Amino acid sequence: MTVPSASPPSGRAAPGPWSTRTRAVAAAATLAVAGGAAALAVTTSSPAAAEPGDVVVSENFSSGSLPAGWNAVDGAWKVENGRLYGTSASASANNKITFGRHLNDFRFEATMRFESVSAATRWASLGLDVPADGATPWWIATMRSGTTASNGLEFAQRTTANAWVVTNTASAPYAAGIGRDVRVAVEVHGNQARWIFDGREMMRTSSLQRSSGGVQALFVNGGTVSYDDVVVTELPPNGYIRPEGSPFTVIAHRGASAAAPENTLVAQEIARKGGADWIENDVQPSKDGIPFVLHDATVDRTTDGTGNIRSLTAEQIKALDAGSWFGPQYVGERVPTLAEQLADLRTRGGNLLLEIKGKHTKDEVATIIQVIRDEQMMGRVFVQSFEVDALRYTYELAPELPLGLLRSSLDADPLAISEELHLTAYNPDGNALLAKPEVVAPLHDAGVAVMAWTMDSASLWQRLERIGTDAIITNRAAELVGWNSAFTQRGSAEPTVEIASPVDGARLDRAQSPVIAVAATNAETVTVTLDGRKSAAGRKLDLAKLTAGRHTVTAEVTGPEGTATATSTFTVAVSQAGLGYLILTSGADESAVDTMTVKLAHRQYAQLAAWVDRQAGKTVPAEVAGVIAADARTLALR
């Protein structure tokens, strides 16, 4: 059924109950953003009026008919056998059914199955922002039946001119094919989204064009597709915490600063084309109060001019060459104003991690915020600074903007200052973070992301990934994007363990000699116990010395990604043949063996037990005598 949610006042979520959840809950609201950018004008909207965690839609189609509020816009849609079936008669028919309501931050998931298609290129989609009447423009997350193709998965827009704008493509690890259930999900935060295929993130985008009223939808093209277990869940606005198994958010330090002159529009373009999720740049005012994008206090290092930026007018700064110092191909690049940078991001795609550089008055911060508002980029700018006052001013003037505190060394209590400054992220030097990784978990529990700067090597990225860092600010954004790609394709690094022998539930007699066999992956240590006592993989079990009944082998492995445990319980069964094996291998005197064998052959089990008790430690070794006697008594009772 469709479940309506409550409607509290909209706006930036203040610290509340959700902020104390565990990392697993907070991670469900990830802001995973990346991918290619398209030339799009993005209209932002205020967050939907709902509480994080509200299930807005939950439908398993058990009623036998289309749910109330679901609008079959075009194509054939029916509910049958507990599933929703949609049929599109041709590849040119993008048939859809709309439902739900407008949401800014949400997770949309469903089980999809291709029943038939006219070709492997045909597709089905989750509609992410679709007018309720199905009119264009709309945005979809698409899956083809030939999912392993390079465009097997897509983020795409259908424009008002009925043209396609495909912003991102990826291939899935296996083909959806025909008749196979695939669980898919998309997590959306404003203009950003990530595509999840059977629990694995496949790609991201930061190029969604959001409307003020679009809802959710299901699409089918060129075939018949069935859907089940459709769920739409409201997510917290702060979705910057990286979910377990997802790659880093990639933040290009001063743009693609290793490949182009820093803090210029060409550096921004190269970073964007390289797949960076965010552009990190610095803002400072000119003498006449115009915010410019520049890192240093002076223009000396990165332009052909000299002087303090705050002593130069906007006209003087715009006359400077900001590219020739880096390379001859960049002669004529200019120092961009903040407005120019934001306009470029708005029209060509991307998001800005904006550092307010140096001391700023409240009026100067207000000017920065006004530029962001004027460029309609309030939903796509994240403000950070070393200056606590700058963050306080920003919060007073625009509490909806996410805030990050830059630190060269860690605070004594990062959580306390995060709460005091209303931080969305705590952004320390990466090396300082690696020296004290235990700060990450409590920050995550409070809903605060961790963004490390400025880390440029794969070995450091790997260490930061292991401690749960959410985002990396780097001069080598394209390389980190590639590292991320390899990360998403790798198998799970979590350790696994299985006890192959003795098989769980096995019944063994005394004559058998099973070996403890353990299969483990991603393990650095393996610990094996038998009935709680230390044992070892590869050890042959001497069942002649074990008591009859149940015994348990436990194997525990540890690795860089955690621990795993397996158990196997087997039974040592009592039988006449097994008792015979005990007698023959007991090491007893030859005459004692003869006596015990005769009693066994005549099934004189009680007499055998009593005789062995008397001979224990004499003609029959004491350590085996007790086992022989116990088995004989067990057989006597049958």
C-alpha positions as CSV (number, residue, x, y, z in Angstrom):
1,M,0.0,0.0,0.0
2,T,1.0,3.7,-0.3
3,V,1.8,5.3,3.1
4,P,1.5,9.1,3.4
5,S,4.1,10.7,5.7
6,A,3.7,13.5,8.2
7,S,4.5,17.0,7.2
8,P,6.5,19.0,9.7
9,P,7.9,22.4,8.7
10,S,10.4,22.2,5.8
11,G,14.0,23.6,5.9
12,R,17.4,22.5,7.0
13,A,17.2,19.6,9.5
14,A,18.4,20.8,12.9
15,P,20.3,18.3,15.0
16,G,17.7,15.8,16.2
17,P,17.0,12.2,17.0
18,W,18.4,11.0,13.6
19,S,21.8,12.5,14.3
20,T,22.5,10.0,17.1
21,R,21.9,7.0,15.0
22,T,24.6,4.5,14.2
23,R,26.8,4.8,11.1
24,A,24.7,2.2,9.3
25,V,21.6,4.4,9.6
26,A,23.3,7.6,8.8
27,A,25.1,6.0,5.9
28,A,21.8,5.2,4.3
29,A,21.6,8.9,3.5
30,T,24.8,9.1,1.6
31,L,25.7,11.9,-0.7
32,A,27.5,9.9,-3.3
33,V,28.0,12.3,-6.3
34,A,30.1,12.0,-9.4
35,G,30.0,11.2,-13.1
36,G,30.1,13.2,-16.2
37,A,28.4,16.6,-16.3
38,A,26.0,17.9,-18.9
39,A,25.1,21.4,-20.0
40,L,22.0,21.8,-17.8
41,A,20.4,24.7,-15.8
42,V,19.5,23.3,-12.4
43,T,16.6,24.6,-10.4
44,T,16.9,23.8,-6.8
45,S,14.0,23.3,-4.4
46,S,13.6,23.3,-0.7
47,P,13.7,19.9,1.1
48,A,10.4,18.0,1.2
49,A,8.4,18.3,4.4
50,A,9.0,15.0,5.9
51,E,11.0,13.3,8.6
52,P,14.1,11.3,7.7
53,G,13.2,7.6,7.7
54,D,9.6,8.2,6.7
55,V,8.4,5.5,4.3
56,V,6.5,7.5,1.7
57,V,5.6,4.6,-0.5
58,S,5.6,0.9,0.3
59,E,3.8,-1.4,-2.2
60,N,3.9,-5.2,-2.7
61,F,0.8,-5.3,-5.0
62,S,-1.0,-7.8,-2.8
63,S,-4.4,-6.1,-3.3
64,G,-4.7,-7.4,-6.9
65,S,-5.3,-4.0,-8.4
66,L,-3.5,-0.7,-9.1
67,P,-2.9,1.1,-5.8
68,A,-4.8,4.2,-5.1
69,G,-2.9,7.3,-6.3
70,W,-1.0,5.4,-9.0
71,N,-1.5,7.0,-12.4
72,A,-1.0,4.8,-15.5
73,V,-0.1,7.6,-17.9
74,D,0.5,5.4,-21.0
75,G,1.1,1.8,-21.9
76,A,-0.6,-1.2,-20.4
77,W,-0.3,-1.6,-16.6
78,K,-1.9,-4.3,-14.5
79,V,-1.5,-6.1,-11.2
80,E,-1.3,-9.8,-11.4
81,N,0.1,-12.6,-9.1
82,G,1.3,-10.0,-6.6
83,R,3.4,-8.0,-9.1
84,L,2.9,-4.9,-11.2
85,Y,3.3,-5.5,-15.0
86,G,4.0,-2.8,-17.5
87,T,4.0,-3.4,-21.2
88,S,5.4,-1.1,-23.9
89,A,4.5,-2.1,-27.5
90,S,7.6,-0.6,-29.2
91,A,11.0,0.8,-28.6
92,S,9.6,4.3,-29.3
93,A,7.1,4.1,-26.5
94,N,8.4,5.3,-23.1
95,N,5.4,4.1,-21.1
96,K,5.1,5.1,-17.5
97,I,3.1,5.0,-14.3
98,T,3.5,7.9,-11.7
99,F,3.0,7.9,-8.0
100,G,4.4,9.2,-4.7
101,R,5.1,12.9,-4.1
102,H,7.9,15.4,-4.6
103,L,11.0,14.7,-2.4
104,N,14.4,16.3,-2.4
105,D,16.3,13.6,-0.4
106,F,15.1,10.0,-0.9
107,R,15.8,6.4,-1.6
108,F,13.8,4.7,-4.3
109,E,14.1,0.9,-4.5
110,A,12.2,-1.9,-6.3
111,T,12.6,-5.4,-7.6
112,M,12.5,-5.5,-11.4
113,R,12.2,-8.4,-13.8
114,F,12.2,-8.4,-17.6
115,E,9.5,-10.7,-18.7
116,S,10.1,-10.1,-22.4
117,V,11.9,-7.6,-24.6
118,S,12.2,-6.9,-28.3
119,A,16.0,-6.6,-27.9
120,A,18.6,-6.5,-25.2
121,T,18.9,-2.8,-25.6
122,R,15.3,-2.3,-24.3
123,W,15.0,-1.0,-20.8
124,A,13.0,-0.2,-17.6
125,S,13.5,2.7,-15.3
126,L,12.9,4.3,-11.9
127,G,11.5,7.8,-12.5
128,L,13.3,10.2,-10.1
129,D,11.6,13.4,-11.0
130,V,8.6,13.1,-13.2
131,P,5.5,15.3,-13.5
132,A,2.5,13.5,-12.2
133,D,0.9,13.7,-15.7
134,G,4.0,12.2,-17.3
135,A,4.8,15.4,-19.3
136,T,8.5,16.2,-20.1
137,P,11.0,17.0,-18.8
138,W,11.7,14.1,-16.6
139,W,14.7,12.2,-15.1
140,I,15.2,8.5,-14.9
141,A,17.6,5.8,-13.7
142,T,17.6,3.2,-16.4
143,M,18.5,-0.5,-16.6
144,R,18.6,-2.5,-19.9
145,S,18.0,-6.2,-20.1
146,G,21.6,-6.3,-21.5
147,T,22.9,-4.8,-18.4
148,T,26.5,-5.6,-19.0
149,A,26.7,-3.3,-22.0
150,S,28.7,-0.1,-21.5
151,N,25.4,1.8,-21.2
152,G,23.6,-1.0,-19.4
153,L,22.8,1.4,-16.6
154,E,22.1,5.1,-17.2
155,F,21.1,8.4,-15.7
156,A,19.2,10.3,-18.3
157,Q,16.8,13.2,-19.0
158,R,14.0,13.4,-21.5
159,T,13.8,17.1,-22.4
160,T,10.8,19.2,-23.4
161,A,11.9,18.8,-27.0
162,N,11.6,15.0,-26.5
163,A,15.3,14.6,-26.9
164,W,17.6,12.5,-24.7
165,V,20.4,13.9,-22.5
166,V,22.3,10.9,-21.1
167,T,24.6,12.2,-18.3
168,N,26.1,9.0,-17.0
169,T,26.5,5.4,-18.1
170,A,27.9,2.2,-16.5
171,S,27.8,-1.6,-16.9
172,A,26.5,-4.0,-14.3
173,P,28.5,-7.1,-13.2
174,Y,26.0,-9.4,-14.8
175,A,23.1,-9.2,-17.2
176,A,19.6,-8.8,-15.9
177,G,18.4,-10.9,-18.8
178,I,14.9,-12.3,-18.9
179,G,13.0,-13.8,-15.9
180,R,15.6,-12.7,-13.3
181,D,14.7,-10.6,-10.3
182,V,17.1,-7.8,-9.7
183,R,16.9,-5.5,-6.7
184,V,17.7,-2.0,-7.7
185,A,17.8,1.3,-5.8
186,V,18.7,5.0,-6.4
187,E,19.5,7.4,-3.6
188,V,18.8,11.0,-4.5
189,H,20.0,14.2,-2.7
190,G,18.9,17.2,-4.8
191,N,20.8,17.2,-8.0
192,Q,23.0,14.3,-6.9
193,A,22.2,10.6,-7.1
194,R,23.8,7.1,-6.9
195,W,22.7,4.0,-8.8
196,I,22.7,0.8,-6.8
197,F,22.5,-2.6,-8.6
198,D,21.8,-5.7,-6.3
199,G,23.3,-3.9,-3.4
200,R,26.4,-2.5,-5.1
201,E,26.9,1.1,-6.2
202,M,27.5,1.3,-9.9
203,M,27.7,5.0,-10.7
204,R,26.9,8.5,-9.5
205,T,25.7,11.7,-11.0
206,S,25.7,15.4,-9.9
207,S,23.7,16.5,-13.0
208,L,20.0,15.9,-12.1
209,Q,17.8,18.8,-13.0
210,R,15.2,19.0,-10.2
211,S,11.7,20.4,-10.5
212,S,9.5,21.8,-7.7
213,G,6.8,19.2,-8.0
214,G,8.0,16.0,-9.8
215,V,7.1,12.7,-8.3
216,Q,8.3,9.1,-8.7
217,A,7.5,6.8,-11.6
218,L,8.1,3.4,-13.2
219,F,9.0,3.1,-16.9
220,V,9.1,0.3,-19.5
221,N,10.3,0.5,-23.1
222,G,10.1,-2.1,-25.8
223,G,8.9,-5.1,-23.7
224,T,7.1,-6.3,-20.6
225,V,8.6,-5.7,-17.2
226,S,7.2,-6.7,-13.7
227,Y,7.9,-4.8,-10.5
228,D,7.5,-5.8,-6.9
229,D,8.3,-4.4,-3.4
230,V,8.5,-0.8,-4.4
231,V,9.7,1.4,-1.5
232,V,10.4,5.1,-1.4
233,T,12.0,6.4,1.8
234,E,12.7,10.0,2.9
235,L,16.4,10.6,3.7
236,P,18.0,13.1,5.9
237,P,19.3,16.2,4.0
238,N,22.8,15.6,5.3
239,G,23.7,12.7,3.1
240,Y,27.5,13.2,3.1
241,I,28.4,10.1,5.1
242,R,29.7,7.3,2.9
243,P,27.8,4.1,3.1
244,E,29.7,0.9,3.8
245,G,31.0,-0.5,0.5
246,S,30.7,2.8,-1.4
247,P,33.7,4.7,-2.7
248,F,34.9,8.1,-1.6
249,T,33.4,11.4,-2.6
250,V,36.1,13.0,-4.8
251,I,36.8,16.6,-4.2
252,A,39.1,18.3,-6.7
253,H,41.5,20.6,-4.7
254,R,41.4,24.0,-6.4
255,G,40.0,22.2,-9.5
256,A,42.3,19.9,-11.4
257,S,45.3,21.7,-9.9
258,A,47.8,19.0,-11.0
259,A,46.8,19.4,-14.6
260,A,45.8,23.1,-15.0
261,P,46.3,26.5,-13.2
262,E,44.5,26.2,-9.9
263,N,41.3,28.0,-9.1
264,T,40.5,28.8,-12.8
265,L,37.5,27.8,-14.9
266,V,39.7,25.5,-17.0
267,A,40.9,23.7,-13.9
268,Q,37.2,23.3,-13.0
269,E,36.3,22.0,-16.4
270,I,39.1,19.4,-16.4
271,A,38.1,18.2,-12.9
272,R,34.5,18.0,-14.0
273,K,35.3,16.0,-17.1
274,G,37.6,13.7,-15.0
275,G,34.6,12.7,-12.8
276,A,35.2,14.8,-9.7
277,D,32.2,15.0,-7.4
278,W,33.0,18.4,-6.1
279,I,35.2,21.3,-7.0
280,E,37.1,22.8,-4.0
281,N,38.0,26.5,-4.4
282,D,38.8,29.5,-2.2
283,V,37.0,32.8,-2.1
284,Q,38.4,36.3,-1.1
285,P,37.1,39.8,-1.7
286,S,38.7,42.4,-3.9
287,K,39.3,46.0,-2.7
288,D,35.8,46.9,-4.0
289,G,34.2,43.9,-2.3
290,I,33.7,41.5,-5.2
291,P,34.3,37.8,-4.2
292,F,37.1,36.3,-6.3
293,V,38.3,32.7,-6.5
294,L,42.0,32.8,-5.3
295,H,43.9,30.8,-2.7
296,D,46.8,33.1,-1.7
297,A,46.5,36.4,0.0
298,T,48.4,37.9,-2.9
299,V,48.2,37.4,-6.6
300,D,52.0,37.1,-7.0
301,R,52.3,33.3,-7.3
302,T,49.4,32.4,-9.6
303,T,49.2,35.5,-11.9
304,D,51.5,37.9,-13.8
305,G,50.6,40.6,-11.3
306,T,51.6,41.5,-7.7
307,G,49.9,42.7,-4.7
308,N,47.4,41.7,-2.0
309,I,44.0,40.7,-3.5
310,R,42.3,42.9,-1.0
311,S,44.3,45.9,-2.3
312,L,43.3,45.4,-5.9
313,T,40.0,46.3,-7.6
314,A,37.9,43.8,-9.5
315,E,39.0,45.6,-12.7
316,Q,42.6,45.2,-11.9
317,I,42.2,41.5,-10.9
318,K,40.3,40.7,-14.1
319,A,43.2,42.1,-16.2
320,L,45.7,39.6,-14.8
321,D,46.9,36.5,-16.6
322,A,46.2,33.5,-14.3
323,G,47.4,30.8,-16.6
324,S,50.8,31.5,-18.1
325,W,52.7,30.6,-14.9
326,F,51.4,27.0,-15.2
327,G,52.0,26.5,-18.9
328,P,51.9,28.3,-22.3
329,Q,48.7,26.5,-23.3
330,Y,46.9,28.4,-20.5
331,V,48.0,31.9,-21.4
332,G,45.1,34.3,-21.0
333,E,43.2,32.4,-18.3
334,R,41.7,34.8,-15.8
335,V,41.0,34.8,-12.1
336,P,37.2,34.1,-12.0
337,T,34.8,35.8,-9.8
338,L,32.7,33.6,-7.5
339,A,29.7,34.5,-9.6
340,E,31.4,33.3,-12.8
341,Q,32.5,30.1,-11.1
342,L,29.0,29.3,-9.9
343,A,27.4,30.2,-13.2
344,D,29.7,27.7,-14.9
345,L,28.8,25.0,-12.4
346,R,25.1,25.7,-12.7
347,T,25.1,25.5,-16.5
348,R,27.7,22.8,-17.1
349,G,27.2,20.7,-14.0
350,G,29.0,20.2,-10.7
351,N,29.0,21.3,-7.1
352,L,31.3,23.6,-5.1
353,L,33.1,23.0,-1.8
354,L,33.8,26.7,-1.1
355,E,36.5,27.7,1.4
356,I,36.1,31.1,2.9
357,K,39.8,32.1,2.9
358,G,41.1,34.2,5.8
359,K,39.3,36.6,8.1
360,H,36.0,37.9,6.8
361,T,33.6,40.3,8.3
362,K,29.9,39.4,8.6
363,D,29.2,41.8,5.7
364,E,31.8,40.1,3.6
365,V,30.3,36.7,4.3
366,A,26.8,38.1,3.6
367,T,28.1,39.2,0.1
368,I,29.3,35.6,-0.6
369,I,26.0,34.2,0.4
370,Q,24.1,36.7,-1.7
371,V,26.2,35.7,-4.8
372,I,25.3,32.1,-4.1
373,R,21.6,33.0,-3.9
374,D,21.8,35.1,-7.0
375,E,23.3,32.2,-9.0
376,Q,20.6,29.8,-7.7
377,M,23.2,27.5,-6.2
378,M,22.2,27.3,-2.6
379,G,21.5,23.6,-2.9
380,R,24.9,22.9,-4.5
381,V,27.4,24.8,-2.4
382,F,29.1,23.5,0.8
383,V,30.9,26.1,2.8
384,Q,34.1,25.3,4.7
385,S,36.7,27.4,6.5
386,F,39.5,27.4,9.0
387,E,37.9,30.6,10.4
388,V,35.3,29.8,13.1
389,D,33.7,33.2,12.8
390,A,33.2,32.8,9.1
391,L,31.2,29.6,9.8
392,R,29.2,31.2,12.6
393,Y,28.3,34.1,10.2
394,T,27.3,31.7,7.5
395,Y,25.0,29.8,9.9
396,E,23.4,33.0,11.1
397,L,22.8,34.2,7.6
398,A,22.0,31.0,5.7
399,P,21.5,28.0,8.1
400,E,20.5,25.8,5.1
401,L,24.1,25.8,3.8
402,P,26.1,22.8,5.0
403,L,29.2,23.7,6.9
404,G,32.7,22.1,7.3
405,L,35.4,23.1,9.7
406,L,39.0,22.8,8.4
407,R,41.6,21.8,10.8
408,S,45.4,21.2,10.6
409,S,45.3,19.2,13.8
410,L,42.4,17.6,15.5
411,D,40.4,19.3,18.2
412,A,40.5,17.8,21.7
413,D,36.8,17.0,21.2
414,P,35.8,17.1,17.5
415,L,32.2,16.1,18.3
416,A,31.7,19.0,20.7
417,I,32.9,21.7,18.3
418,S,30.8,20.0,15.5
419,E,27.7,20.4,17.6
420,E,28.7,24.0,18.6
421,L,29.2,25.1,15.0
422,H,26.3,23.1,13.5
423,L,28.7,21.3,11.3
424,T,27.8,19.0,8.5
425,A,31.4,17.8,8.1
426,Y,34.6,17.8,10.1
427,N,37.5,18.4,7.7
428,P,40.9,17.6,9.1
429,D,44.3,17.2,7.6
430,G,44.4,13.6,6.4
431,N,47.6,12.7,8.3
432,A,46.2,14.1,11.5
433,L,43.1,12.0,11.0
434,L,45.2,8.8,10.4
435,A,47.0,9.4,13.6
436,K,43.7,9.4,15.6
437,P,41.2,7.3,13.5
438,E,39.0,6.7,16.5
439,V,37.4,10.1,16.1
440,V,35.5,9.0,13.0
441,A,32.9,6.7,14.6
442,P,31.5,9.2,17.1
443,L,31.3,11.8,14.4
444,H,29.4,9.5,12.2
445,D,27.1,8.5,15.0
446,A,26.2,12.2,15.3
447,G,25.6,12.5,11.6
448,V,28.8,14.4,10.9
449,A,30.8,13.4,7.8
450,V,34.6,13.4,7.7
451,M,36.4,15.0,4.7
452,A,40.2,14.7,4.7
453,W,42.6,17.1,3.0
454,T,44.9,17.1,0.9
455,M,45.7,13.4,0.2
456,D,47.4,12.5,-3.1
457,S,48.5,8.8,-2.9
458,A,46.8,5.5,-3.3
459,S,48.4,4.2,-0.1
460,L,46.9,7.0,1.9
461,W,43.5,6.6,0.2
462,Q,43.5,3.0,1.2
463,R,44.2,3.8,4.8
464,L,41.6,6.5,4.9
465,E,39.0,4.2,3.4
466,R,39.6,1.6,6.1
467,I,39.0,4.0,8.9
468,G,35.7,5.2,7.3
469,T,36.6,8.6,5.8
470,D,33.8,9.9,3.7
471,A,35.5,12.3,1.2
472,I,39.0,13.1,0.0
473,I,40.2,16.5,-1.0
474,T,43.0,15.8,-3.5
475,N,45.2,17.4,-6.2
476,R,44.8,14.2,-8.1
477,A,41.1,13.9,-8.6
478,A,41.1,12.0,-11.8
479,E,43.4,9.3,-10.3
480,L,41.1,9.0,-7.2
481,V,38.1,8.6,-9.6
482,G,40.0,5.7,-11.2
483,W,40.8,4.3,-7.8
484,N,37.2,4.6,-6.8
485,S,36.2,2.7,-10.0
486,A,38.5,-0.2,-9.1
487,F,37.1,-0.1,-5.5
488,T,33.5,-0.6,-6.7
489,Q,34.6,-3.6,-8.9
490,R,36.6,-5.4,-6.2
491,G,35.2,-8.3,-4.3
492,S,34.2,-7.9,-0.7
493,A,37.3,-7.4,1.6
494,E,35.3,-8.7,4.6
495,P,36.7,-12.0,6.0
496,T,34.8,-15.2,5.5
497,V,35.2,-18.6,7.0
498,E,33.6,-22.0,6.5
499,I,34.3,-25.4,8.2
500,A,34.4,-27.9,5.4
501,S,35.1,-30.9,7.7
502,P,33.7,-32.2,9.8
503,V,30.4,-31.3,8.1
504,D,27.9,-29.7,10.3
505,G,25.3,-32.3,11.5
506,A,27.6,-35.3,10.6
507,R,27.2,-38.6,12.6
508,L,30.6,-40.3,12.9
509,D,31.6,-43.6,14.4
510,R,34.8,-44.4,16.2
511,A,36.5,-45.9,13.2
512,Q,36.5,-42.6,11.3
513,S,39.3,-40.0,11.5
514,P,38.0,-36.7,10.0
515,V,40.5,-33.8,9.6
516,I,39.4,-30.3,10.6
517,A,39.3,-28.4,7.3
518,V,38.7,-24.6,7.3
519,A,38.3,-22.4,4.2
520,A,38.8,-18.7,4.8
521,T,39.2,-15.5,2.7
522,N,40.6,-12.1,3.5
523,A,41.9,-13.5,6.8
524,E,45.1,-12.7,8.6
525,T,44.6,-15.0,11.6
526,V,42.6,-18.2,12.0
527,T,41.7,-19.6,15.5
528,V,40.1,-23.1,15.8
529,T,38.7,-24.7,19.0
530,L,37.1,-28.1,19.7
531,D,34.6,-28.0,22.5
532,G,36.1,-24.7,23.6
533,R,39.7,-26.0,23.8
534,K,42.4,-24.8,21.4
535,S,42.8,-26.9,18.3
536,A,44.0,-26.3,14.7
537,A,43.0,-26.5,11.1
538,G,44.5,-29.6,9.6
539,R,44.3,-31.6,12.8
540,K,43.1,-35.2,12.5
541,L,40.4,-35.9,15.1
542,D,40.9,-39.0,17.1
543,L,37.3,-40.1,17.7
544,A,38.5,-43.0,19.9
545,K,39.4,-40.5,22.6
546,L,36.2,-38.4,22.4
547,T,33.1,-39.0,24.5
548,A,30.1,-40.2,22.7
549,G,27.6,-37.4,21.7
550,R,27.8,-33.9,20.3
551,H,31.0,-32.0,19.8
552,T,31.5,-28.5,18.3
553,V,34.3,-27.1,16.1
554,T,34.5,-23.3,16.0
555,A,36.7,-21.3,13.6
556,E,37.2,-17.5,14.0
557,V,39.1,-15.4,11.5
558,T,40.3,-11.8,11.6
559,G,41.3,-9.5,8.8
560,P,41.7,-5.8,8.0
561,E,37.9,-5.6,7.5
562,G,36.7,-7.3,10.6
563,T,36.0,-10.8,11.9
564,A,34.0,-13.8,10.9
565,T,33.0,-17.0,12.8
566,A,31.8,-20.5,11.7
567,T,30.7,-23.5,13.7
568,S,30.2,-27.2,12.9
569,T,28.6,-29.6,15.3
570,F,29.0,-33.3,14.8
571,T,28.0,-36.4,16.8
572,V,30.2,-39.3,17.8
573,A,27.8,-42.2,17.5
574,V,28.0,-45.5,19.5
575,S,27.9,-48.7,17.5
576,Q,29.1,-52.3,17.8
577,A,31.5,-51.7,14.9
578,G,32.8,-48.6,16.5
579,L,33.3,-50.4,19.8
580,G,35.2,-53.1,18.0
581,Y,37.5,-50.5,16.5
582,L,38.1,-49.1,20.0
583,I,39.0,-52.5,21.4
584,L,41.4,-53.4,18.5
585,T,43.2,-50.1,18.7
586,S,43.2,-49.8,22.5
587,G,46.8,-50.9,23.0
588,A,45.5,-53.4,25.6
589,D,47.3,-56.7,26.4
590,E,46.7,-59.3,23.7
591,S,44.8,-61.5,26.2
592,A,42.7,-58.5,27.2
593,V,41.8,-57.8,23.6
594,D,40.8,-61.4,23.1
595,T,38.5,-61.3,26.2
596,M,36.9,-58.0,25.1
597,T,36.4,-59.2,21.6
598,V,34.6,-62.4,22.7
599,K,32.2,-60.4,25.0
600,L,31.6,-58.0,22.1
601,A,30.8,-60.8,19.7
602,H,28.2,-62.2,22.1
603,R,26.8,-58.8,22.7
604,Q,27.6,-59.1,26.4
605,Y,27.8,-55.3,26.7
606,A,27.2,-55.0,30.5
607,Q,29.7,-57.7,31.4
608,L,32.2,-56.1,29.0
609,A,31.8,-52.7,30.7
610,A,32.2,-54.2,34.2
611,W,35.3,-56.2,33.1
612,V,37.0,-53.2,31.5
613,D,36.4,-51.1,34.6
614,R,38.3,-53.7,36.7
615,Q,41.1,-53.9,34.2
616,A,41.5,-50.1,33.7
617,G,45.2,-49.1,34.1
618,K,46.2,-52.8,34.3
619,T,45.7,-54.8,31.1
620,V,43.7,-52.0,29.4
621,P,45.2,-48.5,29.3
622,A,43.2,-46.2,31.6
623,E,42.6,-43.4,29.0
624,V,40.7,-45.7,26.6
625,A,39.2,-48.0,29.2
626,G,36.7,-45.4,30.2
627,V,35.6,-44.8,26.6
628,I,35.2,-48.6,26.0
629,A,33.2,-49.0,29.1
630,A,30.9,-46.0,28.4
631,D,30.2,-47.2,24.9
632,A,29.5,-50.7,26.1
633,R,27.0,-49.4,28.7
634,T,25.3,-47.3,26.0
635,L,24.8,-50.4,23.8
636,A,23.6,-52.4,26.8
637,L,20.7,-50.0,27.2
638,R,19.5,-50.5,23.7
